[in-house]
């Protein structure tokens, strides 16, 4: 069923209203900040210093979290790789996931669409197309944004050039189809071009929200810290002004009649290390004005960056760069807030990726995976570890606590699902090529089966006393 143009126009209006807020965030990420305070009659030098005063730290706040969010697997409840992982690989999401995460952290919201397509896949031949979309180009509508898993509908708007003219390409998504419209750049005069059914049964748009609340709101990692960013820019501007105009001593002289040049202008007194200042007039006084101490301004800038690190839970050394002579325990403590924040982001973002892969499976016709809610994405360990210490710890878990080594493989930093599958295959090949190993496995299996039979008393249907004489009945009978 084709979408009504008035519904699309209503969604475009909501998109434009949200874009006004997102555009301000985008400016700050790109370093286009509101200027610091200065007099209206400020000179050209002041305005140049104002441009140089921008010290853009807000991208680092979102970037530090984004660099710690890297999905490297999708596993069933038993730890095996889920079949839907092939859709991830077929769509190149190892690289594309970064853009989704950065948009979510920057704006508080990002979108992913899952639609039928012709992405090549070695396993299934064809795969659904999974793509991320910026919230500045897409808007989804929910009955209850805090509770609903799927939106009612969504709209995407892209500025394109058609027949040499700038136009607006609009795609409307609902639970049945995707309808494409073309119109003026302001969204007027929309004309339907085509409608394609997607067969998902739901609106094929997944919202990635950054730490949403119970009202469905998520502001991201940039907007709340813009006031502190402006405060830092003002302090740096004041520092540059003081550095440029009053960071040096100013020599003064009074009671001296200056020499004039041919134009009647005073001739400056030449001063260097080889000259003495002398005057014939006894009333002449030489003096100097001391330079401005820049240390309070430098301390103020450091304090603002420390405040920014605290409220954003960014490791202080990432903003201040004062990492020196810290033990491993001290580094762990310094990153504790960041680690807790990253864990929260992984839980929320992981649910959105699981929703994405389930929908991809449904579009591919895999209803079993679509209804499987036990599978979970796994995140790469991005913390710095000593590989020797980690190997020693994992070895102790395997030998002392008898944890199966296969269950410890995912805990090795940098290990992917592909690596684990290769290791499992190599182990199976090695066992198949070693007859002694096969014999040992057979004996262990037989012993385990026999043990279970003894405990349960179910070995055979005859003698269950294992060679012992049967108990004699009591009494005389």
Secondary structure by P-SEA (a helix, b strand, c coil): ccccaaaaaaaaaaaaaaaaaaaaaaaaaacccccccccccccaaaaaaaaacccccaaaaaaaaaaacccccccccccccccaaaaaaaaccccaaaaaaaaaaaccbbbbbbbbcccccccccbbbbbbbbbcccbbbbbcccccccccccbbbbbbbbcccbbbbbbbbbcccbbbbbbbcccccccccccccccccccccbbbbbcccccccccccccccaaaaaaaaaaaaaaaaaaaacccbbbbbbcccccccccccccccccccccbbbbbccccccccccccccaaaaaaaaaaaaaaaaaaacccccccccccccccaaaaaaaaaaaaaaaaaaaaaaaaaaaaaaaaaaaaaccccccccccbbbbbcccccccaaaaaaaaaaaaccccccccccccccccccaaaaaaaaaaaaaaaaacaaaaaaaaaaaaaaaaaaaaaaccccccccccccccccccccc
